[in-house]
Amino acid sequence: MKEFEDTVYKLQDWIIALAKENNVELDEVALIAIKSDPLMYGIELRDFFKKNAKAVAEKDVAALKALLPAQITGREIPEPVIEKGFLFLAVFQSLFKDLDAPAE
């Protein structure tokens, strides 16, 4: 579970840094959503994967934009950001797979 929480914190920090790098001012609602408790964020991520499974599998930028705050998604997303975003998604898919695996 620690790995999951650490990865959530890294994703949250990355989203906030991404906003700062692009001179995007995140409003209070966006910051609250981003910095939510890792377990609550995990529930939202599971829902995200259910809704965007095909787009994530195809590495469709629309899936990544669905994960980011609206203030960022209205802008062009550079390729390095897209690549890192999909790496985060792959890590979370792997973590969820591990968490869902039956105990041995």
N, C-alpha and C positions, 0 to 999 in steps of 0.2 A: 504494500500500500504506500510505503514511503516513496518508492520510485514514481508511482502515479502522481502523488502530491508534488514532488519535485518537478516533474515534467509539466504539470499544470502551472506551477509558479514560473517556470521558464517561458511557457507560451504566453502567459499574462504579461510578463516583463517584455517579451519580444513585441507584442502588439502595442504596448505603450511606447516603447522605443521607436517602433515604426512610425507611430503618429508624430512623435517629436521630430524625427528625421525628415518628415514630410511637412513640417510646420502645420500640423493639424491639431487644433485645440479640441480635445475630447471633453464633451460636456459631463456633468456630474452623473447623469444616468448611465452613460457609456462606461465611465470609470467604475461605477458600482457593479455593473454587469461583468466587466473584465476582471475585477479584483474579488469576485465572489469566492466563497469557500470552495476548495478543490473538489469536495464531494458533490456540491451543488453544480459546479462547473462540469463535473463528470456526467451528471444527469443530462445537462444541456448538450454535451458532446455526443452522448449516445443518441439523443434525439436528432442531432445534426447529421450523424452518420446514417440513421434510418431514412431521413428525408433526402439526403444527398448522396446515397450510396453509388448510384451510377455515375454521377458527375465526379465524385472523388476517384472512382476507379479509372475514369477516363482522363483524370487530371484537368478537368474543365475549370478554368479560372472562376467561373460563376460559383463553384462550390467554395473556393477560398474566399471570395467576396461575401458569401453568406456567413462566414465565420467572423469576419472583421466588422468593426463598428461602421455605421453608415458614413461617418465623416471621412473615413479612409476609402471606402468602396466607390465613392463617386469620382475617384481619381484613377489615373493610369497606374497599374501595379507593375513595377519593373520585374524582369525575369528572375534576378537573384531572390527577390522577395517571394515570388511564386514558388521557386524551387524550395526555399526554406519552409514555406508554409506547407507544402505537400510532404516535406520530410517530417514536420511535426504531426501531420495527420497520419502518416504511416506509423510513427511511433505510438500514437494513441490507439490506432487499430490493433497493433501488436499487444499493447498493454491490456486492452479490453479482451482480446483473445486469451491472454494468460489468465486474467481475472475470471473469465467465464469457463475456463477449463475445469473439468472435474478434478477434485482432490485425489491424489494417489494414495 
